[in-house]
Amino acid sequence: MKFFSSLVLSGSLLLAGAPVAVAQQAPSPYHTRFVVDAPITLGLGAVSGFGLYRVQQKTGLTEAELAALSKDDVPRIDRFSAGYYSDRAQTTSDFLCYGSLLVAPGLLALNPAARGRYGQVVALYLETMLATDAIFTTSVGNVARNRPYLYGPEGGGDRTGKIATNSFFSGHTAHAATATFFAAKVFHDFNPGSRAQPYVWGAAAAVPVAVAYFRIEAGKHFLTDNLLGYAVGATMGVVVPQLHKKASAAGVSLSPIQGLNVNGYAYSGLLLRKQL
């Protein structure tokens, strides 16, 4: 999973959503500032790029190392999938992952509340996706873990190339989870109290599970690689928008108060209220 795919897809969405954002401005639960978020986004892109550079510097296994591989060396929790390989499962996982990168945030354009601030939404999406990318490329660029298909018969996948040691962790699952959980989080924040929220969150959770399943069937990643990818993606998809949420939108407000205390002296101050 290359971080440039996320960048291109997100940039395309931004260009497509810009006219809509200008035509109609809806109240937003988020606070973004170009002077703050642009450098952060660029910094995350730089970290992702360096991680990708590290990936390109990796070397594959030698024939002797391949011959010495044993399923017994795989942790027990992952051993069941050692030797799996399927071109069809790989194609399906690609379709689900790359499709989610476009469809999940694209569906937000159909929501009236989010559509009016779609430019801001897509800018947040790009920042969120690059946050996941930075973690992913840094990890895969510095950690060598053999893919499951290496433990199977010869002829399954690229056995000596550098990608053969890119099992840790699953970028497909991480990016899919980022996209779907981001979309669910933004829908939740723009539409508090919506009856559709359980279904939106359910779909957000289900799609990356399907991606993870097919990545295992394809022999690309072990179970633990997918579990970590899911956790990273879901966390970034929720946390990054939450960090940009306005205090009042988060259910907290400050109100001025004044009056007399029990001794008859006047007082004034601010009251922190939790909005229900």
C-alpha positions in Angstrom: 0.0 0.0 0.0 1.7 3.2 -1.2 1.0 6.5 0.5 0.8 8.2 -2.8 -2.5 6.5 -3.6 -4.1 8.1 -0.5 -2.7 11.5 -1.5 -4.0 11.3 -5.1 -7.4 10.1 -4.1 -7.8 12.7 -1.4 -6.6 15.5 -3.7 -9.2 14.4 -6.3 -11.9 14.6 -3.7 -10.8 18.0 -2.6 -11.0 19.4 -6.1 -14.4 17.8 -6.7 -15.8 19.1 -3.4 -14.5 22.7 -3.6 -17.3 24.1 -5.7 -19.9 22.6 -3.4 -18.2 24.1 -0.3 -18.3 27.5 -1.8 -21.9 27.2 -2.9 -23.2 26.4 0.5 -21.6 26.8 3.9 -23.1 24.8 6.7 -22.2 25.1 10.4 -19.2 22.9 11.2 -18.4 21.1 14.4 -14.7 21.4 13.5 -12.1 24.1 13.8 -9.3 24.1 11.2 -6.6 26.7 10.5 -4.5 26.6 7.3 -1.4 27.9 9.1 -1.6 25.0 11.5 -3.1 22.1 9.6 -1.2 22.7 6.3 2.3 22.3 7.9 1.0 19.3 9.9 -0.3 17.6 6.7 2.9 18.4 4.8 5.0 17.0 7.8 3.0 13.8 7.8 3.5 13.5 4.1 7.2 13.9 4.5 7.3 11.2 7.2 5.3 8.9 4.9 7.7 9.6 2.1 10.7 8.9 4.2 9.1 5.7 5.4 8.4 4.7 1.7 12.1 5.4 1.0 13.0 3.0 3.8 10.8 0.4 2.3 12.7 0.7 -1.0 16.0 0.1 0.8 14.9 -3.3 2.1 16.2 -6.5 0.6 14.4 -9.7 0.1 15.3 -13.2 1.3 18.0 -15.3 -0.2 17.3 -18.8 -1.5 19.0 -20.3 1.6 16.8 -18.2 3.9 13.7 -19.3 2.1 14.7 -22.9 2.3 15.2 -22.6 6.1 11.7 -21.1 6.7 9.4 -23.2 9.0 5.8 -22.8 10.0 6.9 -23.7 13.5 8.7 -20.4 13.8 5.4 -18.5 13.3 3.6 -17.5 16.5 0.8 -19.9 17.3 -1.9 -17.2 16.9 -0.8 -16.7 13.3 0.3 -20.2 12.3 -3.0 -21.2 10.8 -2.5 -18.9 7.8 1.1 -19.7 7.1 1.3 -20.9 3.5 -1.9 -19.2 2.3 -1.9 -17.7 -1.1 -4.7 -16.5 -3.5 -4.6 -14.1 -6.4 -8.4 -13.8 -6.3 -8.4 -12.8 -2.6 -5.7 -10.3 -3.3 -7.7 -8.7 -6.1 -10.8 -8.6 -3.8 -8.8 -7.0 -1.0 -7.5 -4.3 -3.4 -11.0 -3.6 -4.7 -12.4 -3.2 -1.2 -9.5 -1.1 0.1 -9.1 1.3 -2.7 -12.9 1.5 -3.2 -13.3 2.5 0.5 -10.7 5.3 0.1 -13.1 7.0 -2.4 -16.5 5.8 -1.4 -16.4 6.3 2.4 -15.5 10.1 2.3 -17.4 10.5 -1.0 -20.7 9.4 0.6 -20.3 12.4 3.0 -21.0 14.7 0.0 -24.5 13.2 -0.1 -25.2 14.3 3.5 -26.7 17.8 3.5 -25.0 18.8 6.8 -21.5 17.8 5.7 -21.9 18.8 2.1 -21.8 22.5 2.9 -18.3 22.1 4.5 -17.0 19.5 2.2 -13.8 21.3 1.5 -12.9 21.3 5.2 -14.0 17.6 5.5 -11.7 16.5 2.7 -8.8 18.5 4.1 -9.3 16.7 7.4 -9.5 13.4 5.5 -6.2 14.0 3.8 -4.6 14.9 7.2 -6.1 11.8 8.8 -5.1 9.5 6.0 -1.5 10.8 6.0 -1.4 10.2 9.8 -2.1 6.6 9.2 0.3 6.5 6.3 3.1 8.0 8.4 2.7 5.2 11.0 2.3 2.5 8.4 5.3 3.4 6.1 7.5 4.0 9.2 6.6 0.5 10.5 6.9 -1.5 7.3 10.1 0.4 6.3 11.9 -0.6 9.5 10.4 -3.9 10.4 11.0 -7.1 8.3 8.3 -9.8 8.7 7.9 -12.6 6.2 4.6 -12.7 4.4 2.5 -15.8 5.0 2.7 -17.1 1.4 6.5 -17.6 1.9 5.7 -20.6 4.0 3.7 -22.4 1.2 4.7 -24.1 -2.0 7.0 -22.3 -4.4 5.3 -20.3 -7.1 3.0 -18.3 -4.8 3.8 -14.6 -5.0 7.2 -12.8 -5.2 9.4 -14.9 -2.9 12.7 -13.1 -3.2 11.6 -9.4 -3.7 11.6 -6.8 -1.0 7.8 -6.8 -0.7 8.1 -10.4 0.6 9.1 -9.1 4.0 6.4 -6.3 4.3 3.9 -8.3 6.3 4.0 -6.0 9.4 1.5 -4.5 9.4 -1.5 -4.5 7.0 -1.6 -1.2 5.2 -4.8 -2.2 3.3 -6.7 -2.9 6.5 -5.3 0.3 8.2 -6.2 2.6 5.3 -9.6 1.0 4.8 -10.4 1.4 8.6 -9.1 5.0 8.5 -11.5 5.9 5.6 -14.6 4.2 7.0 -14.2 5.3 10.6 -13.4 8.8 9.5 -16.6 8.9 7.5 -18.6 7.5 10.4 -17.0 10.0 12.9 -17.7 13.0 10.6 -21.3 11.8 10.0 -21.8 11.4 13.7 -20.5 14.9 14.5 -22.4 16.6 11.7 -25.6 14.7 12.5 -25.9 14.3 16.3 -28.8 12.2 17.3 -29.3 10.7 13.8 -31.1 7.3 13.8 -28.8 6.2 11.0 -25.7 6.3 13.3 -25.8 2.6 14.4 -25.9 1.5 10.8 -23.1 4.0 9.7 -20.8 2.8 12.5 -21.7 -0.8 11.8 -20.7 -0.4 8.1 -17.6 1.4 9.1 -16.5 -1.5 11.3 -17.5 -4.2 8.8 -15.6 -3.0 5.7 -12.1 -3.2 7.1 -12.9 -6.6 8.6 -13.7 -7.8 5.1 -10.5 -6.3 3.9 -8.5 -8.1 6.7 -10.2 -11.4 5.9 -9.1 -11.3 2.2 -5.6 -10.1 3.1 -5.3 -13.2 5.2 -6.7 -15.4 2.5 -4.3 -13.8 0.0 -1.4 -14.8 2.1 -0.3 -11.2 2.4 -0.7 -10.7 6.2 -1.1 -12.7 9.3 -4.0 -12.2 11.7 -1.9 -10.0 14.1 -0.8 -7.8 11.2 -4.5 -7.1 10.4 -5.5 -6.6 14.0 -2.8 -3.9 14.4 -3.7 -2.4 11.1 -7.4 -2.2 12.1 -6.5 -0.6 15.4 -4.2 2.0 13.9 -6.7 2.9 11.2 -9.8 3.1 13.4 -7.9 5.1 16.0 -6.6 7.7 13.4 -10.1 7.8 11.7 -11.7 8.9 15.0 -8.9 10.7 16.9 -7.8 13.2 14.2 -11.3 14.7 13.6 -11.9 14.7 17.4 -8.8 16.8 17.9 -10.3 19.4 15.6 -13.7 19.4 17.2 -14.9 22.7 18.6 -15.4 22.8 22.4 -19.1 23.7 22.0 -19.6 21.0 19.4 -18.0 18.5 21.8 -20.8 19.2 24.3 -19.0 21.7 26.5 -19.7 25.4 26.9 -18.6 28.3 29.0 -21.2 30.7 30.5 -20.6 33.9 32.5 -22.1 33.9 36.0 -22.5 36.5 38.7 -24.3 36.9 41.9 -23.9 37.3 45.7 -22.3 34.7 48.0 -23.5 33.8 51.5 -21.7 36.7 53.0 -23.3 39.2 50.7 -20.3 39.9 48.5 -20.7 40.1 44.8 -18.9 37.5 42.6 -18.5 36.8 38.9 -16.8 34.1 36.8 -17.3 31.4 34.2 -19.3 28.2 34.5 -18.3 25.1 32.5 -21.4 23.4 31.3 -21.8 19.9 29.9 -24.5 20.1 27.1 -26.9 17.2 27.1 
